[in-house]
Amino acid sequence: MLAVANVYFVLCVRVFSGLIGRSWAMVFVGGGYRVKIYDNQPGQAAKAITEIRKQLGELEEVRMLRGELNASQQLALLSSHDDLSQALEGAFFVQECVFEQLEVKQSLFQDIERLVGKDVILSSSTSCLVPSSVFSKVHNRSRCLVSHPVNPPYYVKLVELVPHPETAAMVLDTTHALMTKVGQAPVYLKKEIDGFALNRVQAAIIAESWRLVQDGIISVKDIDLVMSEGLGMRYAFIGPMETIHLNAPEGLEDYMKRYGEGIRRILNSFRPVPEFSSEGAKSIINEMCDLIPNDKQHLSARIERRDQLLLGLAKLKKEHSK
């Protein structure tokens, strides 16, 4: 048995059936850790485990189950709780996964702090709230940080570790080691910033893609192909800095000598941030909905397709990392 400690999750399964919380739980049991799932809605944590059982079984069938334990052994590490104090008993790490409402997160961490020891690490899955806001009502903020996953965390391994201004270096290092041990790919942010790193880069891509469609330069379908069949092909294995480093005979400095002025010219031509809810946005929304209707049936099918493609990509990356 690989389990060496308890990792306790606080998650809310009222939002998207607790997708992030369930995925986190699967990641940690895959690493051999015991996980207690808590939800403040009676019975919802137990329902999350039912869904996890189904997913682990499916992953085992296609030989993409994480870790050295089989699905049954991983399930044995899970327990569900409707009582917060019971769920937190003996915890060394708490991962909060409730919806993106600041007051709810602040209140929850106040409750958690009263129930756990002073050395327990308090981590939030928030994707857009900075740690100084999330943990503003916690007394001991040196043990607090954001561990921002990418949806879905089981298939997309990146985790952004974002410190509170008072976060102790040991807390960051311990969390980095923990995330690495369970198979994630953690990155350090040296300080907090709105949107963190991933969402800031994503926002830049969204904004320029939106502008190009809105200005009649390219269609919704084709701008997505620019990424999926162009940039995304490289970015699935190497990032933008390595990409440009490899795209000139003598590396990054040579690339900037050759193309730096062109990049500056393009950047200076960018227009202001688009109005995503303006009258002009409706045509883009309609174009997207013509390709993929926004009803539950069509969206669910495309989400399932996305996850299957990510599973296949994760398998390919795993094979090429050996």
C-alpha positions as CSV (number, residue, x, y, z in Angstrom):
1,M,0.0,0.0,0.0
2,L,1.4,3.4,-1.0
3,A,-0.8,5.5,1.2
4,V,1.5,7.4,3.7
5,A,-0.8,10.2,4.8
6,N,-4.2,11.8,4.6
7,V,-5.1,14.4,2.0
8,Y,-8.5,15.9,2.8
9,F,-10.6,17.7,0.3
10,V,-13.3,20.3,0.8
11,L,-15.4,20.4,-2.4
12,C,-18.8,21.5,-3.5
13,V,-20.5,19.1,-5.9
14,R,-23.4,21.4,-6.6
15,V,-21.4,23.0,-9.4
16,F,-20.8,20.8,-12.4
17,S,-21.2,17.8,-10.2
18,G,-17.9,18.7,-8.4
19,L,-15.8,18.0,-11.5
20,I,-12.7,19.7,-10.1
21,G,-13.1,18.2,-6.7
22,R,-13.6,14.7,-8.1
23,S,-10.7,15.0,-10.4
24,W,-8.5,16.2,-7.6
25,A,-9.6,13.2,-5.5
26,M,-8.7,10.8,-8.3
27,V,-5.3,12.4,-8.7
28,F,-4.5,12.0,-5.0
29,V,-5.7,8.4,-4.5
30,G,-3.8,7.6,-7.7
31,G,-0.7,8.8,-5.7
32,G,-1.6,6.4,-2.9
33,Y,-3.0,9.1,-0.5
34,R,-6.2,8.7,1.6
35,V,-8.8,11.3,0.7
36,K,-11.8,12.5,2.6
37,I,-14.4,14.2,0.5
38,Y,-16.6,16.8,2.2
39,D,-19.7,18.6,0.9
40,N,-22.1,20.7,2.9
41,Q,-25.0,19.3,1.0
42,P,-25.9,15.9,2.7
43,G,-25.3,12.9,0.4
44,Q,-23.4,14.8,-2.3
45,A,-20.0,13.7,-1.3
46,A,-21.2,10.1,-1.5
47,K,-22.5,10.7,-5.0
48,A,-19.1,12.1,-5.9
49,I,-17.5,8.8,-4.9
50,T,-20.1,6.9,-7.0
51,E,-19.0,8.9,-10.1
52,I,-15.3,8.4,-9.2
53,R,-15.8,4.6,-9.0
54,K,-17.2,4.7,-12.6
55,Q,-14.4,6.8,-13.9
56,L,-11.6,4.8,-12.3
57,G,-13.1,1.6,-13.7
58,E,-13.1,3.1,-17.2
59,L,-9.5,4.4,-16.9
60,E,-8.4,0.9,-15.7
61,E,-10.0,-0.7,-18.7
62,V,-8.0,1.5,-21.1
63,R,-4.8,1.2,-19.0
64,M,-4.7,4.9,-18.2
65,L,-5.2,4.6,-14.4
66,R,-2.6,6.6,-12.5
67,G,-0.3,5.2,-9.9
68,E,0.6,1.6,-8.9
69,L,-2.7,0.7,-7.2
70,N,-5.7,-0.8,-9.1
71,A,-9.1,0.9,-9.2
72,S,-10.4,-1.1,-6.2
73,Q,-7.4,-0.2,-4.1
74,Q,-7.7,3.5,-5.0
75,L,-11.4,3.5,-4.1
76,A,-10.6,2.0,-0.7
77,L,-8.6,5.2,0.0
78,L,-11.8,7.4,-0.4
79,S,-14.4,8.3,2.1
80,S,-17.3,10.8,2.1
81,H,-18.3,13.1,4.9
82,D,-21.2,15.5,5.5
83,D,-19.5,16.8,8.7
84,L,-16.6,19.2,8.2
85,S,-14.9,18.5,11.6
86,Q,-15.0,14.8,10.9
87,A,-13.6,15.3,7.4
88,L,-10.7,17.4,8.7
89,E,-9.7,15.1,11.5
90,G,-6.0,14.3,11.1
91,A,-5.5,16.3,7.9
92,F,-2.1,17.5,6.7
93,F,-3.4,19.1,3.5
94,V,-6.7,20.6,2.6
95,Q,-7.7,21.4,-1.0
96,E,-10.8,23.6,-1.3
97,C,-12.9,23.3,-4.5
98,V,-16.0,25.3,-4.0
99,F,-17.5,27.7,-6.6
100,E,-15.8,31.0,-7.4
101,Q,-17.5,33.2,-4.8
102,L,-15.0,35.1,-2.6
103,E,-17.3,35.3,0.5
104,V,-18.0,31.6,0.4
105,K,-14.3,30.7,0.2
106,Q,-13.4,33.2,3.0
107,S,-16.0,31.8,5.3
108,L,-15.0,28.2,4.6
109,F,-11.4,28.8,5.3
110,Q,-12.3,30.5,8.6
111,D,-14.2,27.4,9.6
112,I,-11.4,25.1,8.4
113,E,-8.7,27.1,10.4
114,R,-10.7,26.6,13.6
115,L,-10.7,22.9,13.1
116,V,-7.2,22.0,12.0
117,G,-3.7,22.1,13.5
118,K,-1.3,25.0,12.8
119,D,0.8,23.0,10.4
120,V,-1.9,22.0,8.1
121,I,-1.6,23.4,4.6
122,L,-4.6,25.3,3.3
123,S,-4.9,25.3,-0.5
124,S,-7.5,26.8,-2.8
125,S,-8.4,25.6,-6.3
126,T,-9.6,29.1,-7.3
127,S,-8.9,30.0,-10.9
128,C,-9.3,33.8,-10.7
129,L,-9.2,35.0,-7.0
130,V,-5.8,36.1,-5.7
131,P,-4.6,34.5,-2.4
132,S,-4.5,37.8,-0.5
133,S,-8.3,38.0,-1.1
134,V,-9.2,34.3,-0.5
135,F,-7.2,34.0,2.7
136,S,-7.8,37.6,4.1
137,K,-9.8,36.3,7.0
138,V,-7.4,33.5,8.0
139,H,-5.1,34.3,10.9
140,N,-2.1,32.1,10.0
141,R,-1.6,33.0,6.3
142,S,1.9,31.6,6.1
143,R,0.4,28.1,5.4
144,C,-2.0,29.3,2.7
145,L,-1.6,29.2,-1.1
146,V,-3.5,28.7,-4.3
147,S,-3.0,25.4,-6.2
148,H,-4.8,26.2,-9.4
149,P,-5.4,23.1,-11.6
150,V,-6.4,23.0,-15.3
151,N,-9.7,21.5,-16.1
152,P,-9.8,18.4,-16.0
153,P,-6.8,17.9,-13.6
154,Y,-6.6,14.2,-14.2
155,Y,-5.8,14.6,-17.8
156,V,-4.1,18.0,-17.8
157,K,-1.3,17.9,-15.3
158,L,-0.4,21.6,-14.8
159,V,-0.9,23.1,-11.4
160,E,-0.1,26.8,-10.7
161,L,1.2,27.3,-7.2
162,V,0.4,30.9,-6.2
163,P,1.7,32.2,-2.9
164,H,0.0,34.6,-0.5
165,P,2.4,37.5,0.3
166,E,2.9,35.8,3.7
167,T,3.2,32.2,2.4
168,A,6.2,30.3,3.9
169,A,8.7,29.0,1.4
170,M,8.5,25.5,3.1
171,V,4.7,25.4,2.3
172,L,5.3,26.1,-1.4
173,D,8.1,23.5,-1.5
174,T,6.0,20.9,0.3
175,T,3.1,21.4,-2.0
176,H,5.4,21.3,-5.1
177,A,6.8,18.0,-3.9
178,L,3.3,16.6,-3.1
179,M,1.9,17.6,-6.5
180,T,5.0,16.1,-8.3
181,K,4.6,12.9,-6.3
182,V,1.0,12.4,-7.4
183,G,2.0,13.0,-11.1
184,Q,1.0,16.6,-11.6
185,A,3.3,19.3,-13.2
186,P,3.5,22.1,-10.7
187,V,4.9,25.5,-11.6
188,Y,5.8,28.3,-9.1
189,L,4.5,31.8,-9.5
190,K,6.9,34.1,-7.6
191,K,4.0,36.4,-6.5
192,E,0.3,36.7,-7.0
193,I,-1.2,38.5,-10.0
194,D,-4.8,38.7,-11.3
195,G,-5.5,35.7,-13.5
196,F,-2.2,33.9,-12.6
197,A,-0.1,32.8,-15.6
198,L,-2.3,30.4,-17.5
199,N,-5.4,32.5,-17.6
200,R,-3.5,35.6,-18.5
201,V,-2.0,33.8,-21.5
202,Q,-5.3,32.3,-22.3
203,A,-7.0,35.7,-22.1
204,A,-4.5,37.2,-24.6
205,I,-5.3,34.4,-27.0
206,I,-9.0,34.7,-26.6
207,A,-8.9,38.5,-27.0
208,E,-6.9,38.4,-30.3
209,S,-8.9,35.5,-31.6
210,W,-12.1,37.4,-30.9
211,R,-10.9,40.5,-32.6
212,L,-9.8,38.7,-35.7
213,V,-13.3,37.1,-36.0
214,Q,-15.1,40.3,-35.1
215,D,-13.1,42.3,-37.7
216,G,-14.0,39.9,-40.5
217,I,-10.4,38.5,-40.9
218,I,-11.2,34.9,-40.2
219,S,-14.1,32.6,-39.2
220,V,-14.7,31.0,-35.8
221,K,-14.0,27.6,-37.3
222,D,-10.8,28.6,-38.9
223,I,-9.4,30.6,-35.9
224,D,-9.8,27.4,-33.8
225,L,-7.9,25.5,-36.5
226,V,-5.1,28.0,-36.3
227,M,-4.6,26.8,-32.7
228,S,-5.6,23.1,-32.9
229,E,-3.7,22.4,-36.2
230,G,-1.0,25.0,-35.9
231,L,0.2,26.5,-32.6
232,G,-1.4,23.8,-30.5
233,M,0.5,21.0,-32.3
234,R,3.8,22.5,-30.9
235,Y,2.5,23.8,-27.6
236,A,1.2,20.3,-26.7
237,F,4.9,19.4,-26.1
238,I,6.9,22.6,-25.9
239,G,6.0,26.1,-24.7
240,P,6.3,29.5,-26.5
241,M,9.7,30.2,-25.2
242,E,11.2,27.0,-26.4
243,T,9.3,27.2,-29.6
244,I,11.0,30.5,-30.6
245,H,14.3,29.3,-29.2
246,L,14.1,26.4,-31.7
247,N,12.8,28.5,-34.6
248,A,16.1,30.3,-35.4
249,P,19.5,28.8,-36.2
250,E,21.2,30.3,-33.1
251,G,18.3,30.2,-30.6
252,L,16.3,32.8,-28.8
253,E,18.6,35.8,-29.1
254,D,18.9,35.1,-32.9
255,Y,15.1,34.8,-33.2
256,M,14.6,38.2,-31.6
257,K,17.2,39.8,-33.8
258,R,15.4,38.4,-36.9
259,Y,11.7,38.8,-35.8
260,G,11.7,41.1,-32.8
261,E,10.7,44.2,-34.8
262,G,8.0,42.3,-36.6
263,I,6.5,41.2,-33.3
264,R,6.6,44.7,-32.0
265,R,4.8,46.0,-35.1
266,I,2.1,43.3,-34.7
267,L,1.7,44.0,-31.0
268,N,1.4,47.8,-31.6
269,S,-1.4,47.1,-34.1
270,F,-3.6,45.3,-31.5
271,R,-6.8,47.1,-30.7
272,P,-8.4,47.6,-27.3
273,V,-9.9,44.7,-25.4
274,P,-13.0,43.5,-27.1
275,E,-16.5,44.0,-25.7
276,F,-17.5,40.4,-25.2
277,S,-21.1,41.2,-24.4
278,S,-21.7,43.9,-27.0
279,E,-24.2,43.7,-29.9
280,G,-21.3,42.8,-32.2
281,A,-20.5,39.7,-30.1
282,K,-23.8,38.1,-31.0
283,S,-22.6,37.1,-34.5
284,I,-19.6,35.3,-33.0
285,I,-21.8,33.5,-30.5
286,N,-24.2,32.5,-33.3
287,E,-21.3,31.3,-35.5
288,M,-20.0,29.1,-32.7
289,C,-23.5,27.8,-31.9
290,D,-24.0,26.9,-35.6
291,L,-20.9,24.7,-35.3
292,I,-21.7,23.3,-31.8
293,P,-25.2,24.0,-30.6
294,N,-25.3,25.2,-27.0
295,D,-27.8,22.7,-25.7
296,K,-26.8,20.2,-23.0
297,Q,-26.8,17.2,-25.4
298,H,-24.4,18.7,-27.9
299,L,-22.1,20.3,-25.3
300,S,-21.9,17.1,-23.2
301,A,-20.9,15.1,-26.3
302,R,-18.2,17.6,-27.2
303,I,-16.9,17.7,-23.6
304,E,-16.7,13.9,-23.7
305,R,-14.9,14.1,-27.0
306,R,-12.5,16.7,-25.5
307,D,-11.7,14.5,-22.5
308,Q,-11.1,11.4,-24.7
309,L,-8.7,13.4,-26.9
310,L,-6.9,14.7,-23.8
311,L,-6.7,11.1,-22.5
312,G,-5.1,10.0,-25.8
313,L,-2.7,13.0,-25.7
314,A,-1.8,12.2,-22.1
315,K,-1.1,8.6,-23.1
316,L,1.1,9.8,-26.0
317,K,3.0,12.2,-23.8
318,K,3.5,9.5,-21.2
319,E,5.0,7.2,-23.8
320,H,7.4,9.8,-25.1
321,S,8.5,10.9,-21.7
322,K,10.1,7.5,-21.1
